[in-house]
């Protein structure tokens, strides 16, 4: 007759470590992190590509003809971002602010009317 000399009964198991107990959750989190890393890399590459193509389009010179009213003069000009321009035009005793886009097209014309006392 053979006797089993094991100190533990067959049903008893060693307690599991917290890592082993939560192994499924750890695997799921690692897959989610991998997906987020890939998505972030795609966003970075697309952003760099779009900025490079925008720079290539705006790198060339733009020639625009701007027609001012008779007797008007430009008293100030300033460049903004993306080639935008702000002009201060004086005409018939009034000042106007003209906003031009990067292609030189008039976007907005604001007349400044000085209040008379």
RAWO-V140251 format. One record per residue. N is the residue number from 1. PHI is phi as a letter, one per 30 degrees, with the letter a starting at -180 (NA if undefined). PSI is psi in whole degrees, -180 to 180 (999 if undefined). D_FIRST is the distance of its C-alpha to the first C-alpha in whole Angstrom. Layout:
N:PHI:PSI:D_FIRST  N:PHI:PSI:D_FIRST
This chain:
1:NA:127:0  2:c:141:4  3:c:138:6  4:d:122:10  5:c:18:12  6:d:141:15  7:d:-23:18  8:c:147:20  9:d:160:19  10:d:-30:19  11:d:-22:22  12:d:136:24  13:b:158:26  14:d:147:29  15:d:141:32  16:d:147:35  17:d:160:38  18:d:-30:41  19:d:-44:42  20:d:-38:39  21:d:-35:39  22:c:26:43  23:d:-39:42  24:d:-43:44  25:d:-40:47  26:d:-42:47  27:d:-44:47  28:d:-42:50  29:d:-36:52  30:d:-36:52  31:d:-43:53  32:d:-43:56  33:d:-39:57  34:d:-42:57  35:d:-42:59  36:d:-37:62  37:d:-43:62  38:d:-42:63  39:d:-41:66  40:d:-40:67  41:d:-39:68  42:d:-43:69  43:d:-42:72  44:d:-45:73  45:d:-43:73  46:d:-39:75  47:d:-46:77  48:d:-44:78  49:d:-45:79  50:d:-36:81  51:d:-36:83  52:d:-41:84  53:d:-33:85  54:d:-41:87  55:d:-37:89  56:d:-38:90  57:d:-36:92  58:c:1:94  59:d:-30:94  60:d:160:97  61:d:145:101  62:c:125:102  63:c:124:106  64:b:142:107  65:c:125:111  66:c:124:111  67:c:121:114  68:c:153:116  69:d:159:119  70:e:128:122  71:i:2:123  72:d:153:119  73:b:153:118  74:c:120:114  75:c:-10:114  76:a:154:111  77:b:147:108  78:b:142:104  79:c:141:101  80:c:-165:98  81:d:154:94  82:h:32:94  83:i:7:97  84:d:154:99  85:b:143:102  86:c:125:104  87:c:141:108  88:c:114:111  89:c:129:114  90:c:128:117  91:a:126:119  92:h:43:122  93:i:4:122  94:c:156:118  95:c:145:115  96:b:146:112  97:c:122:108  98:c:129:107  99:c:123:103  100:c:143:103  101:d:-176:99  102:d:-24:98  103:c:-2:100  104:i:10:103  105:d:141:104  106:d:121:105  107:c:-41:102  108:a:143:104  109:b:120:108  110:c:125:108  111:c:134:112  112:c:115:112  113:c:114:115  114:d:128:117  115:d:134:118  116:c:134:122  117:d:999:123
